[in-house]
Amino acid sequence: MGHASKLFNGNIDQTLIGRVTPTTGQREFLQQQWNDLADHMKQALAKHGYTISTWLQGSYKYATLIKPVHFSEEYDVDVGLYFEWGDDQDAEPTPKQLRDWVQAELVEYEKTCKELKRVEVPPKERCSRASYIRQFHIDTPIYHLNKASDVRRLACLSGKWEHSDPKNLYKWFKEAVNGADRDQLRRIVRYLKGWAAVSFDDASDSRPSSIFLTVVATEAYQELWAERFLGLTDDDALSAVIEKMHVRLFGDRKVKNPVDKTEDINRMSTEAWDGFLPRLAALQDIAERANSAEDEASTALIWSEAFSFLMPLPESDQVEIIDEISGRAVMQLPEVEVKVFTGNPARLIATHRNEVPSVAKNCTLSFTIVNPHVVPGFATVEWTVRNEGEEADQRSDLGHRRIGICLLSAEERTAYGGRHFMDCIVRLHGQVYAVRRVPVVVRDVQHVARNPPKPPYTKLRSHFRKRR
């Protein structure tokens, strides 16, 4: 247990928390944009005669925001707009009026803000949305705030008021645990969001919401008071939270709002819930197997089933799987030939074996296992791209994965400077048999360096244990 703790949150170059957490530059850009929008909206909406206030809410406020992990996704930032009036108001605007006022001002703001790409039309039932460059959007839920009674009501597009109090829910989360435990809880929520982001590509309706994961994870983490007293690494804490989530949600699908027991935070349909549960069961199985693994490499490879390209692997260029009884390699390592093409029509300019020490951008790389006889019949071959570096971060392109039965080749295109990996993983009946890590160093040059120095990678050995 805890074998992969440094890969989750250690003092190394690539960690899971580092790969899912926005960079300082990304957070500063987000903060500048929501500040500017909030200032504009308060000033513009004041003409209607009400005091306007704003309150940042959602994942940014909770410090559980993650990067978009796919190129097509966006960050989600929530800025609540509050119209204040009391019980002595002679006449009050309807929810529809408030929504129309805010939508109109957002459309006007779009004309003057160069970072704003578009305002979504029509707006959503519970908020308006402004989408920006750099892959994020700001949702603006609109509330009536009665300061005297400290009551908040959400204005819905359909014309109804919905009782909603995001401030009290945030207060509950902040007070759930203290100090270092709160920091660890925030990381646990980010890990679960990362899992959700890569595990529901083919079932988006079943993907759990941010607030759903936050509440369920927090309540599970609170129950671990004895384990936390003795000290928990992030991977052990995550495993324990997953186990409690599994027991709870397979027993009862309802997730009551901790500050409003009449509200069920689980808004999935029956069909969507039926798609969620098998993935949660698979996550529980992965956590159990990771806990039983005996070394860092095998633990990381098991967790990578849940986190895909988000999960970093140990620094190595090959992982040899050793049978713990015989002490022999389970299979010979695959040899990967990499051909480099450029131009249109494409022309071959270089061929490498098990590494690409230097390559220019905008080249096509063809990866092929050249000793296919070592791959067992019916084994799956995974080709996982793990991108690293500032350019990939800025484009939110952290990687992707292809899986197939005896999939002996894959093709990629170089786009971002820095060092990246193409990981070739051979599995049989779900167990890892061999791993070849192919480092690829992309340089912003027009030609390929002839003989650059080889990076100091190592060979790792991991124990193989048959499943019972």
N, C-alpha and C positions, 0 to 999 in steps of 0.2 A: 504494500500500500504506500502511496505517496511517491512512487518511483518517478513520476512525470511532473513533480511539483515545480521544478525550475522551468519546464516548458510551458506551464500554465502562467506562472507569475514569478520568474526568477530574474537574476541579474545577468541576462544574456541578450544577444542581439535580437533574436526572434522568439517571442512568447505569444501564447494564445491571447492574453489580455492586450498585448501590444498590437496584435494584428486586427483586433476588433474595435479598439478604442480610437476615436478621432484624434488626429495630431493636434499640437498646439496651434498651428496655423489654421487648421480647419475649424477649431473651436473659436478662434478669434474672429474669423470671417463670419461664422454663424452669429456670434454675439453682436458684431457690428450691424449686421442686417436686421436682426430683430429689434435692436435698440432704435435704429433709424425708422423702422416701420411703426414701432410703438409711439415714438415721438410724433410722427406725422399723423397717425390716426387720432391721438388725443387732441391735437390741435384742430384737425379738420372736423371732427365730430362734435366739438364743443359748440358749434353753431346751432345745434338742436336744443340748446338750453340745459343740458345735463352735465354734471361733473363726470368726467371720464377718467378711469384708472386702468392700468394694465397689470397683469401678473403672469410671469413665466411659469408654465406648468409642464407636465409630461416628463419624458425621459431626460431632457436637458436639465430640468429642475432637480430630478432625482439623482443626477450624475450616473445614469445607466444608459446613456445614448451610445449606440454602436455605429460604426461606419456602414454605408451601403456595401454589401458584400458582392453584389452583382452590378455590372455596368449600367443596367437599366433602372436600378433602384435609387431612391432618394432618402436622405435624412428626414426625420419628422420632428419639427419643432413646434410647440404649442404656445401661443401667446393669447391669454384670455383678455377680452375687452369688457370692462364693467361700466354699465350705465347706472348711476346712483340716483335713487329717489326714495322717499319714505312713504309712510302710510297716509300722510296728509296731502299727498298729491291729488289734485282734483281730477285729472285725467292722465292716464298712462299710455305710452305707446304699446302697440301689440308686438308680439314676437316677430311677426312678418315685417313690420316697419323697421325694427332694429336691424334685422338681417338685410333689408334693402338698403338702409343707410350705409352699413359697413361695406356691402358688396360694391356700391357705387363709388365709395372713396378708394377702395382697393383698385378699381379699374382706373381711376384718375391717377393714383400713385404709380401704376404701371407705366404711365407715359413719361414719368420723370426719373424713374429708377433704372439705370442701365443694367444692374445685376439681376433684375426681375424679368424672367422670361415670359410668364403669362399668369393671368388670374383665371382660375378654373370657372367655367360657365357651363351649366348652372352650378351654383354652390351646393355643398353637401347638406344633408339634413341637419347636422349639428355644428357645422362650421363653414367658413369660407376658406379657400386655399390659394396661396400665392406661391408659385414655383420659381426657383432661382437657378442661376448658373451654379456650377460646382455641386450639382446633385443634391439639393435639399429643397424642402418646401416649408412654409410657415402656415399652420392652421390657426384660424382665429375664431374660436368659440366666443359667443356673445352672451353676456349675463346681465341680469338685473340684480343689483346689490342694494339691499336695505341695511344701511349701516347701524341703525338703531337696534334692529333685531338680529343683525349679523347673518341674515338669510340670503342665499344666492339661488337664482333660477336661471336655467339655460334656455335661451331662445331658440326654438327649432323652426326650420323652414316651413314645416307643415302648419305652423300657427299655434302650436301648443307650448306651454311652459313645462320644463322638465326639472325636477328638483335635482340639483347637482352641486357638490361642494368639493372641488379639487383641493382646496387649501387644507381642509381637515384630513383628507386622505394622505396628502403629503406629510402633514404633521404626524399622523399615525406611523408612516414609514420611517420618518426620521427618528422617532422615539422607540421603534421596535427593538433595536439593539444599539449599543454604544461603542464609541471609539473605534479600535481596530476591527471589531466584529462588524461594524457598519460598513467599513471599507471592503471587507471580504464579502459581505452580502451584496454590495453593489457589483463586485466582480462576478459573483455567482449569477446574478441576474443577467449580466452581459454575456456570460458563457451560454446561458439558456437562450438568449435572443440570437446569438450566433448559430446555435444548433437549429433553431426554428427557421433562420434565414436560408440555410442550405438544405434543409430536410423536407421542405414542402413545395418544391418547384412544380410538382405534378398534382398538387392538391392545395392550391392557394387558399381556398375557403376554409381549410382545416388548420391553417397556420394560426397558432394562438396569438392573441393580441399582447401588446407590451404590458398593459395593466394587469391582464390575466396572469402572465408569468411572474410579474412583480409581486402580486398579492400571494399567489400560491407558494412561490419560493421563500418569501419572507416568513410566512406562517410555518413553513417546514423548518426553516433555519432557526426560528425561535425555539422550536422543540429540541434543538441540539445543544441545550445549555450545558449539559454535563460534558459532552465531547468538546465543546468550545473551551470550557474551563481547562481541560487538559492540553488543548492546542490541536488545531486541525489545519493541514495543508489545504490548498485550494482544490486539488483533485479529490481528496478525501471528503471535503465538505460538499463538493458538487455531487459526488456519489451518494452521500447520505441524504441530500435534499431530493435527488432524483428518486431514491427509494421511497421516501415519504410521499412525494407527489404521485408516484405510481399507485401506492396503496390507497391514497385518498381519492384520486380521480377515477379509479376503476370501481370504487365503492359508491361514489356520489358525484355526479357531474356538476352540481351546483357549487358556485364560488361566491359566497356572500361578500358584499362590500363591507369591509371592517368598520366603517363609520356610518353605514346605512344598511342594516340587516335585511331591509325589504328589497334591496337591489341585488340581482344576480349578475355578476360581472361576466360570466360565461354566456356569450351571445351567439354561440355556434348553433347552427341547425342540427337536427338529428343526423342528417347525412354527413355534415362536416365533422361532427363529433365521432362518427364511425370511422372517419379517415384519420382523425387525430390519435385515437387510442392505440392502434397498431404501431405507430411511430413512437409513441411514448413507451410502449412495451419493448420495442427494439432498443431505445435509449437505455432502459433499465438493464437489459441484457448486456449491452456494451459496458455499462458502468460496473456490473458484477464481474465481467471477464477482465476488465482493466484492473480491478482491485486484486484479482488473483494472479496477475502477471508478476514475473520475478525480476524484470529488468526494465530500464528506461525505454529501450527501443521497442520491445514488445508492447509495453503499456501505451506508448505514443501511437503505435500502429493500430491498436484497438480503438483508442479514442478517435483516431482519424476516420473511422467508420461513421462516427456521429458528426464530426466537424469538417470532414473533407479537407479541402485545401487551406482552411483556416488553421488547422492544427499543425504547428511546426514539428518537424522530426529532428532527431539528434544530428549534429554536424558530422556527416559521413558521406562517403560516396557509394557504400554498399553495406547491406545488412545481411549477414549469413545466418540462417536459422539452423540451430543445432539441436538435434534430438537429445533430450536430457538423459535418456537411458543409454543410448549407444555412443553419444558424444560426436556423432558424425553429422555432416550437413544433410538437411532434409532433401535438398536439390541443389544442383549446380547453379551458380548465379547466371542470370541472363546477360549476354553481351549485347550492348545496344550500339548500333552504328547510326551516326547522325550525318546526313547529307545536307549541305547548305546550298540553297539556290537563291539567285537574285535576278532582277530584270524581268522584262516582258517582251518576248517569251523568256521563260525561266532558263537560266543556265547554271550548271553545277560549278561551284567555285571552291568547295572544300569538302572533305570527308573526315569525320572524327570518330573516335571510339570511346564511349562511356563518359565523355565530357565535351563541352564546347568552350575552350579556353578564351576565345574572343570572337565576337561576331558583330557586324554592324546592325543597325536598325533596319526594318523593312525587308528582312530576308525571310525566306521560307525554310523551315527546318523539318526534315523528314526523319523520324525516329523509327528504327526497325530492330527487332530482336533477331540477331543473325545466327543464333544457335537454338532454333525453335524446338529441336528434339528434347531439350531439357525441360520444356514446359509440359506438365502432366496433362493428359487428355481431360477435357471438360473443365480445366482450371480457368478461372477468370483472370484477366490481366487488366489492371487499372493503370491508366496513364494520368497522373495528377500534376498539373502545373501549379507551382507555388511561387507567385511573384513577390518580390521584395523591392524596397527602395521607394524614394519620394515620388517618382513619376507614377508608379503603379498605385501608390496611396492616393495621389491627387485625382486619378481617374477611377478610383474605387474598383480596381480590377485586381483582386488579390489572387485570382486563380480560377481553375475549373477542373473537372474530372470527367474522364470517359472510361466506361467499363464494358467489357464484352468477353464472351467465351473465346479463349485463345486469340485475343485481339493483339496481333503481333506487331502492329505499326500504328503510328499516330503522326499527325502533321500539325505544326504550329507556325506562327509568324512572330518575329521579334518586333516589339513596339516600345519597350521601356528600357532605359539605361539601368545598369546595375547587375547584380548577381541574382539569378533565379534558379529554380530546380524543375526538371522534369523527372518525376518519381515513377518508376515502373515497379508495380507491386503484383506479385503472383499469389493468388489465393486458391485453395482447393477446399470445398465444403466450408467456406467461410474462414478458414485458417490461413495465416500468412506462411508461404513457403520460401519466398525470397524477395529481396528488395534491391533494386539497382537505382541509386540516386544519380542523375545526370546533371551536374552543375552547368549552367549556361551563363556566360558573362557577356552582356550586351553593352557595346560601347557606341557612343555617338560619333562614329567615324564613317568614312566612305569606303573603307577597305578593311580587310581582315588581317590582324597582326599574324605574322608567320609563326613565331615561336615564343609566345608569352609564357611567363613562369606558371607552373602548375600550382593550384591552391593546395594547402596542407590538409587535405581531407584524410580521414582514417576509416579503417574497416571495423565495423561493429559486429559482435556475435550475440545472438539472442536465443534464449532457450525455447524449445518447442515442446509443448505439452498437449497431448490429445484431449479433446473435450470428452467429458464423461457422458 
